[in-house]
Amino acid sequence: MTDTTSKPILILGGTGKTGRRLAERLTARGLPVRIGSRSGSPRFDWEVPATWGPAVQGVSAIYISYYPDLAVPGAAEAIGAFARLAVANGVTRLVLLSGRGEAEAQRAEEMVKASGADWTILRCAWFSQNFSEGFLVESLLEGEVALPVGNVGEPFVDADDIADAAFVALTEPGHAGQLYELTGPRLLSFADAVAEIGKAAGRDIGFKRISHNEFTAAIAAHDLPPEFAWLLNELFTEVLDGRNETLTDGVQRVLGRAPKDFSAYANETAATGVWSN
């Protein structure tokens, strides 16, 4: 059993959607946490490998999430190098946040498996929270979401379920060598999801399918970081082609309960006022 009671758990991406929730869960149980971020102490930056060594010193286990996404070229090599460094420094418990249907993410998984670590992989569908803690908030506030995606079903997974799964995988025995593919309980198209959000928020929010060229131009107008603009284009042109139009039992396997439904997410989130003008 990993000593998670005295040594901290390092959370890479500790201020992100899943990392922040995981940190809250660990802290609530009185478990020590080290946030791995550019503003953390010690500082952690994927772009600066010299920051990796100090960040892994004296930790019991590591939650690995890669910014901006494992789909980005070079991510798998960085994950592999980091995993080998962690193991060389005596940290064997690694939990990787991965993505469904992304070839580069699956390469990163293989790198972690080959590192000699006691690994667990959480391979996740599109987060529900991308609608409330990501680039889609602005469009929802404006009353129309325009994306280059058709009537493809996506099994949106809740970030709370991912954080719960990561908490269990990091603190309880029996999850080493396991791949958990995490999805929500049903398939929704993006148009369905936007309609559910509109209903929950009590607003009329539309969905429009646009061309990839129109989407690229819209991204450029938002002045996003280049790697994030590339990522959005990659996800909508490659990954959202129907390859992930299946449900899995990953949440049930790791947590022993059903995953949170998108409508529950929409209702809870609408109550915070994030989609209200």
C-alpha positions in Angstrom: 0.0 0.0 0.0 1.3 3.4 -1.0 2.1 5.7 2.0 -0.4 8.4 1.3 -0.9 9.4 4.9 2.4 11.2 5.5 3.8 11.9 2.1 1.9 14.2 -0.2 0.2 13.2 -3.4 1.4 15.3 -6.4 -1.4 16.5 -8.6 -0.2 17.7 -12.0 -2.7 20.1 -13.4 -3.8 20.7 -9.8 -5.7 23.8 -10.8 -7.5 22.2 -13.8 -11.0 20.8 -14.0 -10.2 17.3 -12.6 -7.0 18.2 -10.6 -8.8 20.9 -8.5 -11.6 18.5 -7.6 -9.2 15.8 -6.7 -7.2 18.1 -4.5 -10.5 19.1 -2.7 -11.3 15.4 -2.1 -7.8 14.5 -0.8 -7.7 17.6 1.5 -11.2 16.9 2.8 -9.9 13.5 4.0 -6.9 15.1 5.6 -4.4 13.7 3.1 -1.5 16.0 2.1 -1.4 17.4 -1.4 1.2 19.0 -3.6 -0.1 21.0 -6.5 1.9 20.7 -9.6 1.5 23.9 -11.6 3.5 26.8 -12.9 2.4 28.8 -9.9 2.9 25.9 -7.5 5.8 25.4 -5.0 7.9 23.8 -6.1 7.0 25.0 -9.6 6.0 22.4 -12.2 6.0 23.1 -15.9 5.7 20.5 -18.7 7.8 22.8 -21.0 10.6 22.9 -18.5 11.9 19.4 -17.6 14.2 20.9 -15.0 11.2 21.5 -12.8 10.1 17.9 -12.8 12.7 16.5 -10.4 12.0 18.9 -7.5 8.3 18.4 -7.9 8.5 14.6 -7.4 10.8 14.6 -4.4 9.2 13.0 -1.4 5.7 12.3 -2.8 3.8 9.0 -2.5 1.9 9.0 -5.7 1.2 11.2 -8.7 -1.9 12.2 -10.7 -0.8 13.0 -14.2 -2.8 15.3 -16.4 -1.1 17.0 -19.4 -1.8 20.5 -20.5 -3.4 21.3 -22.8 -4.2 17.7 -23.9 -2.5 14.4 -24.6 -3.6 14.8 -28.3 -0.9 17.4 -28.7 2.2 16.2 -30.6 5.1 15.4 -28.3 2.8 14.8 -25.3 3.5 11.1 -25.2 7.3 11.6 -25.1 7.0 14.1 -22.3 4.7 11.7 -20.3 7.2 8.8 -20.9 10.2 10.9 -19.8 8.3 12.1 -16.7 7.1 8.7 -15.7 10.6 7.2 -15.9 11.9 10.1 -13.8 9.2 9.5 -11.2 10.0 5.8 -11.0 13.8 6.6 -10.8 13.0 8.8 -7.8 11.1 6.1 -6.1 7.5 7.1 -6.9 5.8 4.1 -8.3 2.1 4.9 -8.0 1.0 6.8 -11.2 -2.6 7.6 -12.3 -2.8 9.0 -15.8 -5.7 11.1 -17.1 -6.1 10.0 -20.7 -8.5 10.7 -23.6 -10.7 8.4 -25.6 -10.1 7.9 -29.3 -6.9 10.0 -29.4 -4.0 8.1 -30.9 -1.4 10.3 -29.1 -3.1 9.7 -25.8 -3.0 6.0 -26.3 0.7 6.3 -27.0 1.1 8.2 -23.7 -0.7 5.3 -21.9 1.8 2.8 -23.3 4.7 5.0 -22.2 3.4 5.0 -18.6 2.9 1.2 -18.7 6.5 0.8 -19.9 7.9 3.0 -17.1 7.9 0.3 -14.4 5.3 2.2 -12.4 2.2 0.7 -10.7 -0.1 2.5 -13.1 -3.8 3.2 -13.4 -5.3 4.8 -16.5 -8.4 6.9 -16.5 -9.4 7.1 -20.2 -12.1 9.8 -20.4 -14.8 10.9 -22.7 -15.5 14.6 -23.4 -16.0 16.4 -20.0 -19.5 17.8 -19.2 -17.7 20.7 -17.6 -16.3 21.9 -20.9 -19.7 23.7 -21.2 -19.2 25.6 -17.9 -15.5 25.8 -17.3 -14.2 26.1 -20.8 -14.4 27.9 -24.1 -18.1 27.2 -24.7 -19.3 29.4 -21.8 -19.2 32.5 -23.9 -21.2 31.0 -26.7 -23.8 29.7 -24.3 -24.1 33.2 -22.7 -24.5 34.7 -26.2 -27.4 32.2 -26.9 -25.9 30.1 -29.7 -23.2 27.4 -29.9 -21.7 26.9 -33.3 -19.4 23.9 -33.8 -18.3 21.7 -36.7 -19.9 18.6 -35.4 -23.0 16.8 -36.6 -25.4 14.3 -35.0 -22.6 12.3 -33.3 -23.4 10.8 -29.9 -20.9 11.7 -27.2 -21.0 10.0 -23.7 -20.2 13.2 -21.8 -18.5 12.3 -18.5 -18.7 14.5 -15.3 -15.4 15.8 -13.9 -16.7 14.9 -10.4 -16.9 11.3 -11.5 -13.3 11.5 -12.8 -12.1 13.1 -9.6 -13.8 10.4 -7.5 -12.2 7.7 -9.7 -8.8 9.3 -9.3 -9.2 9.6 -5.6 -10.0 5.9 -5.3 -7.2 4.8 -7.6 -4.6 6.9 -5.7 -5.7 6.0 -2.1 -7.1 2.4 -2.2 -5.5 -0.9 -3.2 -6.5 -3.0 -6.1 -6.3 -0.5 -9.0 -2.7 -1.0 -10.2 -2.6 -2.2 -13.8 -6.2 -1.2 -14.5 -7.5 0.8 -17.4 -10.9 2.4 -16.6 -12.7 4.0 -19.6 -15.0 6.6 -18.1 -18.2 7.7 -19.8 -21.5 9.1 -18.7 -24.6 6.9 -18.7 -26.0 8.0 -22.1 -25.1 9.4 -25.5 -26.0 12.9 -26.5 -25.2 15.0 -29.5 -23.8 18.4 -28.9 -27.2 19.8 -30.0 -28.9 17.6 -27.4 -26.4 18.8 -24.7 -27.0 22.5 -25.6 -30.8 22.0 -25.5 -30.5 20.4 -22.0 -28.4 23.3 -20.8 -30.9 25.8 -22.3 -33.8 24.0 -20.5 -31.9 23.9 -17.2 -30.9 27.6 -17.5 -34.4 28.6 -18.5 -33.1 30.2 -21.7 -33.5 29.7 -25.4 -30.0 28.6 -26.6 -29.5 27.4 -30.1 -27.0 25.1 -31.8 -25.6 25.5 -35.3 -23.4 23.2 -37.2 -20.7 25.1 -39.1 -17.9 24.2 -41.4 -14.4 23.5 -40.2 -13.2 26.6 -42.0 -15.8 28.7 -40.2 -14.7 27.1 -36.9 -11.0 27.8 -37.5 -11.8 31.4 -38.3 -13.9 31.7 -35.1 -11.1 30.2 -33.0 -8.6 32.7 -34.6 -10.9 35.6 -33.6 -10.9 34.5 -30.0 -7.1 35.0 -29.7 -6.5 31.6 -28.0 -3.0 30.2 -27.4 -1.9 28.5 -30.6 -1.7 25.0 -29.0 -5.2 25.3 -27.7 -6.5 26.5 -31.1 -4.8 23.5 -32.7 -6.3 21.2 -30.1 -9.8 22.3 -30.6 -9.5 21.9 -34.3 -8.0 18.4 -33.8 -10.8 17.3 -31.4 -13.6 18.5 -33.7 -12.0 17.3 -37.0 -10.6 14.0 -35.8 -12.0 12.7 -32.5 -15.7 13.7 -32.8 -16.3 11.5 -35.8 -18.4 8.8 -34.1 -15.4 6.7 -32.9 -16.5 7.3 -29.2 -20.2 6.6 -29.7 -20.3 3.8 -27.1 -20.9 3.7 -23.4 -18.6 1.9 -21.0 -18.9 0.6 -17.4 -15.7 2.2 -16.2 -17.4 4.4 -13.5 -19.3 1.4 -12.2 -16.1 -0.7 -12.1 -14.0 1.8 -10.1 -16.7 3.5 -8.0 -19.4 0.8 -7.7 -22.1 3.3 -8.7 -23.7 4.7 -11.9 -22.1 7.7 -13.5 -23.7 11.2 -13.1 -26.1 12.0 -15.9 -25.7 15.1 -18.0 -29.1 16.5 -17.0 -28.0 16.4 -13.3 -24.8 18.3 -14.3 -26.9 20.8 -16.3 -29.3 21.4 -13.5 -26.6 21.7 -10.8 -24.5 24.0 -12.9 -27.4 26.2 -14.1 -28.2 26.9 -10.4 -24.8 28.6 -10.0 -25.8 31.2 -12.6 -22.8 30.6 -14.9 -25.1 30.4 -18.0 -27.4 33.4 -16.9 -27.0 36.7 -18.6 
